[in-house]
Amino acid sequence: MTQTRSEFEARLRQIGAERYHDLHPFHDMLHGGACNADQVRAWVINRYYYQHSIPMKDAAFMSRVEDPALRRQWRSRIEDHDGTDTNEGGIRRWLRLAEAVGLDPDYVASCRGVLPATRFAVDAYVRFVREKTLLEAVAASLTELFAPKIHANRIEGLLKNYDFADDSSLSYFKNRLKEAPKDVAFGLAWVLDNADTAEKQDAAAAALIFKTDVLWSQLDALSAAYVTPARIPPGAWQPDQGLLLQKAS
Ligand SMILES: O=C(O)c1cc(C(=O)O)c2c(n1)C(=O)C(=O)c1cc(C(=O)O)[nH]c1-2
């Protein structure tokens, strides 16, 4: 049976409450100050792959949209990450974080050393958005409903627990707190408007679950590789690689 708008919204929010990656133990370690420098670096390197793929995901989405009003609404997402003449953009801000934790930003931007499972998960998200319905693609982006809380916790936890954390290195997260609300408000309203049958509601809920899996599996991969007993897969970042110090010498 088709759920009412508010029932369906509650169903989507429940998915976040049960499955969002703020519940992953790696985030407790990271925000609580229990990560060593190499674990923070591994997180920065792997998460960069997500950041660099998000604008490609959004471009893939826009390439399929026929309604100019929807494209106009969506394109600021690409600008938020890639930047504009007046805004350096999220990708540059992320690379500032990389430098602050002692990584060579060129190494991070090369995406060498990204874990295979990170690539598989993130590429699956881009492919999902390219191939599924527009409704499923927008629904998948709704994990961002739950992101402001984790960004605020992260800013607080990193500032408290790590020397590298300051206004400059954490500017990525501060900016997302400003940028994300407009995206999620629009995305949520669009999904609630367009999921007007039980089948579409089920598909949108499944898309959101898929996306929580994309996020969760990245942290599983990170934990398996870099938290004791660490098993770094062949070809992935080794803690003596890609450091700023090496670049200087
Ligand atoms: O730090 C996080 O936990 C987190 C999660 C998510 C998310 O829920 O997908 C995004 C972001 N950050 C983020 O910064 C971001 O720009 C973003 C875009 C999207 C998306 O699916 O379009 N998710 C996220």
The ligand as an SDF file (V2000), in Angstrom:
LIG
                    3D

 24 26  0  0  0  0  0  0  0  0999 V2000
   31.1910   12.7810    5.8550 O   0  0  0  0  0  0  0  0  0  0  0  0
   30.2110   12.1100    5.5970 C   0  0  0  0  0  0  0  0  0  0  0  0
   29.7970   11.2420    6.3750 O   0  0  0  0  0  0  0  0  0  0  0  0
   29.4720   12.3570    4.3370 C   0  0  0  0  0  0  0  0  0  0  0  0
   28.4720   11.5020    3.9220 C   0  0  0  0  0  0  0  0  0  0  0  0
   27.8410   11.7490    2.7100 C   0  0  0  0  0  0  0  0  0  0  0  0
   26.7570   10.8360    2.3800 C   0  0  0  0  0  0  0  0  0  0  0  0
   25.9320   10.5820    3.2700 O   0  0  0  0  0  0  0  0  0  0  0  0
   26.6980   10.3280    1.2730 O   0  0  0  0  0  0  0  0  0  0  0  0
   28.2440   12.8140    1.8940 C   0  0  0  0  0  0  0  0  0  0  0  0
   29.2340   13.6640    2.4280 C   0  0  0  0  0  0  0  0  0  0  0  0
   29.8300   13.4330    3.6160 N   0  0  0  0  0  0  0  0  0  0  0  0
   29.6640   14.8070    1.7010 C   0  0  0  0  0  0  0  0  0  0  0  0
   30.5140   15.5660    2.2100 O   0  0  0  0  0  0  0  0  0  0  0  0
   29.1380   15.0830    0.4200 C   0  0  0  0  0  0  0  0  0  0  0  0
   29.5060   16.0750   -0.2080 O   0  0  0  0  0  0  0  0  0  0  0  0
   28.1720   14.1980   -0.1320 C   0  0  0  0  0  0  0  0  0  0  0  0
   27.5160   14.1790   -1.3520 C   0  0  0  0  0  0  0  0  0  0  0  0
   26.7440   13.0650   -1.3340 C   0  0  0  0  0  0  0  0  0  0  0  0
   25.8720   12.5250   -2.3890 C   0  0  0  0  0  0  0  0  0  0  0  0
   25.4690   11.3750   -2.2630 O   0  0  0  0  0  0  0  0  0  0  0  0
   25.6080   13.2430   -3.3770 O   0  0  0  0  0  0  0  0  0  0  0  0
   26.8940   12.4290   -0.1560 N   0  0  0  0  0  0  0  0  0  0  0  0
   27.7530   13.1070    0.6010 C   0  0  0  0  0  0  0  0  0  0  0  0
  1  2  2  0
  2  3  1  0
  2  4  1  0
  4  5  1  0
  4 12  2  0
  5  6  2  0
  6  7  1  0
  6 10  1  0
  7  8  2  0
  7  9  1  0
 10 11  2  0
 10 24  1  0
 11 12  1  0
 11 13  1  0
 13 14  2  0
 13 15  1  0
 15 16  2  0
 15 17  1  0
 17 18  1  0
 17 24  2  0
 18 19  2  0
 19 20  1  0
 19 23  1  0
 20 21  2  0
 20 22  1  0
 23 24  1  0
M  END
$$$$
